[in-house]
Amino acid sequence: MSPRPRSLLDTFFLKSLDTIDVDTDLEGRNCSLARRVSPGGKPEIDFGCGGGHNPSYREGYDRVIRCLGWVFEDRLFEDAVKPTLNRDLGLLGGKYPALTESYESVNVKNLYFAGTLSHAHDYKRSAGGFVHGFRYTARALYRLLRLSHQGVRWESQRELGSTAARSVALALQRRFQSSSGLYQMFGELCDAVLVRDASATYMEEVPLRFIAHSAFPTSLRLLLTLHMDYGNKGHNGRGDLSFATREVGRAHYSQFLHPILRAYEPSAESGLPSLVSEFHIIEDLLTTWDVEALHLKPLEEWISRVYEGDYTSQEERLTARFKEYEANLTREERRAGAKKVDPYFGAFTFPAVKGAM
């Protein structure tokens, strides 16, 4: 393989012709760029702070590119309508306007932000700072404005033919198999299923924060959401980052981007949605999630349990299965150690116990 000679990374890593310096505070180190002529008679740029602070600057450079990023331009706003920024509230992504769950300024009513300026919610977490992400949050903002200002129902909303667990599971599966909005704006946008006694409404790509801060309709029996997200070393930090999760019963240890379902009931105190159960679909390298036994059936079974008021978590079910095997170990297995393989939860290892009876 031949490196591309025009690549800055090539000339930095392989040829030592360029320097890439990240997060260097040139002003704090009293560095000042100035043109000079080297002892050899070559024009160059000097940093003015020598090698005492950073050896990379002990010689001059032909060109210097300062990549300073950008700051929010608020000069067009009068003081009375100047939006508060995240930095004013001590929040991450300080240069972005501080926003409500509906992309509205926290201090200026009816001032909304779209595009990269709406990245405040998912800064350093999702894709809202780039066009492949904020095209979906901009569409969500349009739908929010239509809903809140004109009373128009959420666009891309439909009624499901049945509230049966299988029907709802199939509707959810079709979306996590095909939705680019959920995939790109992971952890930010979700699909919502509003389940009543005899009907269910499916809403696509609603901001998760909007769901969490919206009053729970009294007509609802249950609220289900679907979003995509990466893992966090599994529950209790026991996920293994070195290989993909393969056991359905350990889907909540998945590290790659995968579907996450949540069930909500109304909070008695606030009337807002209150999380009662969460369920992970096992990660899939092909991102098709089209295997009945691995992806659809577990989801259907979870919905059925939630309908019945069973909110046992995946970790609790895994732990219970482990204890079942442990309780049924023979004396020899306890003394010598044993390994049990469960078709749903995977392998359980029991170390040898000296003096086991």
C-alpha positions in Angstrom: 0.0 0.0 0.0 1.3 3.4 -1.0 0.4 6.4 1.1 -1.1 9.4 -0.6 1.6 12.1 -0.7 -1.0 14.9 -0.5 -2.3 13.6 2.9 -1.4 15.8 5.9 -1.4 12.7 8.1 1.0 11.0 5.8 3.5 13.9 6.0 3.0 14.1 9.8 3.2 10.4 10.7 5.5 9.0 8.0 7.7 11.8 6.8 7.9 14.2 9.8 7.4 17.2 7.5 4.4 18.6 9.3 3.2 19.1 12.9 -0.3 18.6 14.2 -0.7 20.2 17.6 -4.0 19.7 19.5 -5.3 21.9 22.3 -2.1 24.0 22.7 -2.8 27.3 24.4 -0.5 29.6 22.3 -1.8 32.8 23.9 -1.5 31.4 27.4 2.1 30.5 26.7 2.7 34.0 25.3 3.5 32.7 21.8 3.2 35.2 19.0 3.4 34.3 15.3 5.9 36.4 13.4 7.7 36.2 10.1 11.5 35.9 10.2 14.4 34.8 8.0 16.2 31.7 9.2 20.0 31.7 9.6 20.1 29.9 6.3 18.3 32.8 4.6 14.9 31.1 4.3 11.7 33.0 5.1 9.7 31.2 7.8 7.1 31.7 10.6 8.3 31.7 14.2 6.2 31.0 17.2 8.1 33.3 19.5 8.0 30.9 22.5 10.9 28.6 21.7 11.5 25.1 22.7 11.2 25.7 26.4 7.4 25.3 26.2 7.2 22.9 23.3 10.2 21.5 21.4 8.0 21.3 18.2 8.3 25.1 18.0 12.1 25.5 18.3 12.3 25.9 14.5 10.2 27.9 12.1 7.5 26.7 9.7 6.6 27.5 6.2 2.9 27.8 6.8 0.7 27.7 9.9 -3.0 26.8 9.9 -4.9 27.8 13.0 -8.1 25.7 13.3 -10.0 27.6 15.9 -13.4 26.2 15.3 -16.3 28.7 15.6 -18.2 30.6 18.2 -21.9 31.5 18.3 -22.5 34.9 16.7 -25.0 36.7 18.9 -24.4 40.3 17.8 -27.6 40.3 15.8 -29.7 39.9 18.9 -30.6 42.8 21.2 -29.9 42.2 24.8 -33.6 41.6 25.6 -33.7 38.6 23.2 -30.1 37.4 23.4 -30.1 33.6 23.9 -28.4 32.0 26.9 -25.6 29.7 25.9 -24.6 26.4 27.4 -21.5 27.9 28.9 -23.7 30.3 30.9 -25.3 27.3 32.6 -22.1 25.4 33.0 -23.2 22.8 30.4 -21.1 20.8 27.9 -20.9 22.3 24.5 -20.6 25.9 25.8 -20.7 27.7 22.5 -24.2 26.3 21.6 -27.5 28.0 22.6 -29.1 26.4 25.6 -32.3 24.7 24.5 -35.5 23.2 25.8 -36.6 19.7 24.8 -38.3 21.3 21.7 -35.2 23.1 20.5 -36.4 26.4 21.9 -34.1 28.9 23.7 -34.4 28.4 27.4 -34.7 32.2 28.0 -36.3 33.6 24.9 -39.8 32.3 24.1 -40.5 31.3 20.5 -36.8 31.5 19.5 -35.9 28.1 18.0 -32.7 26.8 16.6 -32.2 24.3 13.8 -29.2 22.8 12.0 -25.8 22.6 13.7 -27.0 25.1 16.4 -29.4 22.5 17.7 -26.4 20.2 18.5 -26.5 21.4 22.2 -28.5 18.4 23.2 -26.2 15.7 21.7 -22.9 17.5 21.7 -20.0 14.9 21.7 -22.6 12.1 21.8 -24.6 11.9 18.5 -24.5 13.3 15.0 -26.5 16.5 15.4 -23.6 18.8 14.5 -23.4 17.5 11.0 -25.8 17.4 8.1 -26.3 13.6 8.2 -27.7 14.1 11.7 -29.3 17.6 11.9 -31.4 17.0 8.8 -33.5 14.7 11.1 -33.6 17.1 14.1 -34.6 19.9 11.7 -37.5 17.8 10.5 -38.4 17.0 14.1 -38.4 20.7 14.9 -40.8 21.4 12.0 -43.1 18.7 13.2 -42.9 20.1 16.8 -43.9 23.5 15.6 -46.8 22.2 13.5 -48.0 20.3 16.6 -47.6 23.0 19.2 -48.5 26.1 17.1 -51.0 24.9 14.6 -52.5 21.8 16.3 -51.5 19.6 13.5 -50.9 16.0 14.6 -47.4 14.6 14.4 -46.5 13.9 10.8 -45.4 10.4 10.1 -48.0 9.1 12.5 -50.2 6.1 11.9 -52.6 3.8 13.7 -51.6 0.2 14.2 -54.1 -2.5 13.4 -53.8 -4.2 16.7 -52.3 -3.8 20.2 -51.2 -7.4 20.3 -47.6 -7.9 21.3 -46.8 -9.5 18.0 -48.2 -6.7 15.9 -46.5 -4.0 18.0 -43.2 -5.9 17.8 -43.4 -6.2 14.1 -44.0 -2.5 13.7 -41.0 -1.7 15.9 -38.8 -4.2 14.0 -39.6 -2.7 10.7 -38.4 0.6 12.0 -35.1 -0.5 13.6 -34.4 -2.4 10.4 -34.8 0.6 8.1 -34.9 4.0 9.9 -31.9 6.2 9.0 -33.1 8.9 11.4 -33.0 6.7 14.5 -29.6 5.2 13.3 -27.9 8.6 12.7 -29.4 10.4 15.7 -28.9 7.7 18.2 -29.8 8.6 21.8 -31.6 11.7 20.6 -34.6 10.6 18.4 -37.0 7.8 19.2 -40.2 6.2 17.8 -43.1 6.2 20.2 -46.0 3.7 20.5 -49.0 5.1 22.4 -50.9 2.0 23.6 -54.5 2.3 24.6 -56.9 -0.5 25.6 -58.1 -1.1 22.0 -55.8 0.9 19.8 -52.2 1.9 19.3 -50.6 4.9 17.6 -47.1 4.8 16.1 -45.1 8.1 15.9 -41.8 8.3 14.2 -38.6 10.1 15.2 -39.7 12.2 18.2 -37.1 13.8 20.4 -36.5 11.6 23.5 -36.5 14.8 25.6 -39.8 15.9 24.3 -41.3 12.5 25.3 -39.8 12.7 28.7 -41.2 16.2 29.3 -44.7 15.7 27.8 -47.7 15.0 30.0 -48.8 11.4 29.9 -52.3 11.3 28.3 -54.9 9.9 30.6 -56.2 7.7 27.8 -53.0 5.8 27.5 -52.4 2.3 28.9 -48.7 2.3 28.2 -46.1 4.3 26.3 -43.3 2.4 24.4 -40.3 4.1 22.9 -37.6 2.8 20.5 -34.2 4.4 20.0 -30.7 3.3 19.0 -27.6 3.7 21.1 -24.2 2.2 21.9 -23.5 0.2 25.0 -21.6 1.4 28.1 -19.7 -1.8 28.9 -23.0 -3.4 29.7 -24.9 -3.1 32.9 -22.6 -3.0 36.0 -19.6 -2.5 33.7 -19.4 -6.2 32.9 -19.7 -6.0 29.1 -16.7 -7.3 27.2 -15.5 -4.8 24.5 -13.2 -7.4 22.8 -16.0 -9.2 21.0 -19.7 -8.9 20.1 -22.4 -10.1 22.4 -23.8 -13.4 21.0 -26.3 -14.5 23.7 -29.8 -13.2 23.4 -30.2 -13.3 27.2 -27.2 -10.9 27.5 -28.3 -8.4 24.9 -28.1 -5.6 27.4 -24.3 -6.1 27.3 -24.2 -5.2 23.6 -21.6 -2.5 22.8 -22.3 -1.7 19.1 -25.2 0.5 18.0 -28.4 -1.5 18.7 -32.1 -1.0 19.4 -33.2 -0.1 22.9 -36.9 -0.3 24.0 -38.4 1.5 27.0 -41.8 1.3 28.6 -43.4 4.1 30.5 -46.3 4.6 32.8 -47.6 7.9 34.2 -45.8 9.2 37.3 -48.2 9.7 40.2 -46.4 12.8 41.3 -45.7 14.7 38.1 -48.0 13.1 35.5 -45.0 12.8 33.2 -43.9 9.5 31.7 -42.1 7.3 34.3 -39.7 4.6 33.1 -40.7 1.1 34.3 -38.8 -1.2 32.0 -35.9 -1.2 29.5 -35.1 -3.9 26.9 -32.1 -4.2 24.6 -32.1 -6.0 21.2 -28.9 -7.9 20.7 -26.3 -6.1 18.5 -26.1 -7.3 14.9 -23.0 -6.8 12.7 -25.2 -6.7 9.6 -27.6 -4.3 11.2 -30.6 -6.1 9.7 -32.0 -7.6 12.9 -34.0 -10.1 10.9 -33.6 -13.4 12.8 -36.9 -14.4 14.4 -35.4 -16.2 17.4 -32.7 -13.5 18.1 -34.5 -10.2 17.3 -38.3 -10.5 17.0 -39.3 -13.2 19.4 -37.5 -11.7 22.4 -39.0 -8.3 21.7 -42.5 -9.8 21.5 -42.0 -11.7 24.8 -40.8 -8.5 26.5 -43.9 -6.5 25.3 -46.1 -9.4 26.6 -44.5 -9.3 30.0 -44.8 -5.5 30.2 -48.5 -5.8 29.3 -48.9 -8.1 32.3 -47.0 -5.7 34.6 -43.8 -7.8 34.7 -41.0 -5.3 34.7 -38.1 -7.7 35.5 -35.0 -6.4 33.8 -32.7 -8.4 31.6 -30.0 -8.4 34.2 -32.4 -9.7 36.8 -33.5 -12.5 34.5 -29.8 -13.4 33.8 -29.0 -13.4 37.5 -32.0 -15.5 38.3 -31.0 -18.1 35.7 -27.4 -18.2 37.1 -28.8 -18.9 40.6 -31.0 -21.7 39.3 -27.9 -23.5 37.8 -25.9 -22.8 40.9 -28.6 -24.2 43.2 -28.7 -27.4 41.1 -24.9 -28.1 41.0 -24.0 -31.6 42.2 -21.4 -32.1 45.0 -18.8 -33.1 42.5 -19.5 -30.1 40.3 -19.1 -27.8 43.3 -15.9 -29.4 44.3 -14.3 -29.5 40.9 -16.0 -26.5 39.3 -18.4 -26.6 36.4 -19.5 -24.8 33.3 -23.2 -24.8 32.2 -24.4 -23.6 28.8 -27.8 -22.2 28.5 -29.3 -21.9 25.0 -30.7 -18.4 25.8 -28.4 -16.9 28.4 -25.1 -18.5 27.3 -22.4 -20.0 29.4 -22.2 -19.8 33.2 -18.9 -20.7 34.9 -18.8 -21.9 38.5 -15.3 -22.0 40.0 -14.2 -24.9 42.2 -15.0 -24.5 45.9 -12.7 -26.3 48.3 -14.4 -28.4 50.9 -17.8 -28.1 49.2 -20.3 -30.6 50.5 
